[in-house]
Amino acid sequence: MLILLLYFFIAVVFIQIFYYLGIFGKFAFGKPQTITPKKLPVSVIVCAKNEQENVKKYIPLLAEQNYPDFEIVLIDDASSDETLEVFEEFEEKYSNIRLVKVKNNEAFWGNKKYALTLGIKASTKDYLLFTDADCYPNSKEWITAMTSQFTLNKTIVLGYGGYEKIERSLLNKIIRFETVLTAMQYFSWAKTGLPYMGVGRNLAYKKEEFFNVNGFIDHIQIRSGDDDLFVNQAANKANTTIAYSPESFTYSKPKETYREWFTQKRRHVATANYYKFFDKIQLGLFYSSQLLFFLLVILLLAFQFQWIAVLALLATRYTIAWIVIGFSAGKLKENDLKIWFPVIEIVVIFTQINIFITNIFSKPVNWK
């Protein structure tokens, strides 16, 4: 029995090595990205619901972008606070702001995709750049950096949406590590030619891509997924690329309690259930092999069975994973996370298990 577990453990280690070197290494060890301005006409899309404080701070940062041809489409999704009033003030202040007022609709009550669809249809530019109301660009060259990756064929650009650093906060490191891990995955699979998701905090695509798949119609009944489900449906090897220069990053304030972050991640995990079959398989295999790696290490070492070989495999997997994670974190300017990898990885794995079990018994809460 133990010899079978050892063989199984060896197989799991090789699966992990394949993911880290064969897939994630494509992003981790890739060349730094250069920015070649394209000066394409861009509509920056921001959808907000009860975000009055955030939009006061962040919309001016969008309006002050160093870019020659862009408009900002502000979508108020039936807010009950003063978000709409703030938007109206910005509309008067900035000539390139276009305001879309969404009223509650019985058929699409509280559906962000409906609000976004109205905003996209109201936009006047050929290229769309999305961010959330609680996000801000890392530089005044954000639009330039994101649009620089468009080509004649590459009409979907996946960006990085990070979180602010909070000193002496383990939770903050966990949140940012999980964000780096997720970005490393979707960037790497995109470079492999199999893009499967992006994040609405930082995502761009040509408007025709939206209409090519009839917008969000195939998953309009699913409240979440305006970003990743759209990318999962519309993106392919030919039309998708990534942006990872520091100027292209956006940031937002992270959750301050574990419960808040857990609730947020429940929504994200639930949406993944609607991915294409292959994408669910590759994600499931990676995360299950992570879990099995730790469980089998504990079991084999508890029985001291071939412990030298087990420790050698443990060290090999950790060394490779640590290097790949380290290079990826470096590219995303999250260097302080490198040293925390062995501890945070375990926390993230068991959080994911908890999320999976919780989602079986209750439905996550979606758009506000």
Number of C-alpha atoms within 10 A of each C-alpha: 5 12 11 9 15 20 11 15 23 18 14 22 21 15 18 22 18 14 18 24 17 13 19 26 22 21 26 23 14 14 9 9 14 12 16 12 16 14 14 18 16 26 29 23 24 24 21 25 22 18 19 20 14 18 23 16 14 17 21 14 16 21 20 12 16 14 17 12 13 23 22 24 26 27 29 27 24 19 20 12 13 15 22 25 13 17 24 15 11 21 17 11 12 14 11 16 21 23 19 22 15 18 13 13 11 7 9 14 13 19 21 22 24 22 24 26 17 14 23 22 11 15 23 16 17 13 22 27 25 22 22 21 25 21 25 25 22 16 19 17 19 23 28 23 25 28 27 19 24 25 14 6 10 18 21 29 26 29 27 29 26 25 21 14 17 13 8 8 10 12 17 22 22 21 24 20 25 18 17 24 18 16 25 27 24 23 29 25 21 25 19 15 16 19 26 25 27 30 23 21 26 27 24 31 25 19 22 14 19 17 13 9 13 11 22 21 13 12 16 16 12 17 19 21 27 23 20 22 25 22 25 20 18 21 27 17 14 12 19 24 23 25 25 21 19 17 18 24 25 22 20 19 15 18 16 13 10 13 10 11 16 17 15 15 18 20 20 17 15 18 18 18 12 16 19 13 9 11 19 14 11 13 13 12 16 17 15 14 19 18 17 16 21 14 12 18 18 13 14 19 14 10 10 11 15 13 15 11 12 20 14 11 17 17 12 14 19 17 12 16 20 18 17 22 24 20 20 27 23 16 22 20 15 19 14 14 18 19 11 14 18 12 10 19 16 14 12 16 17 12 14 18 14 13 20 14 11 13 15 10 8 8 11 19 12 17 11 11
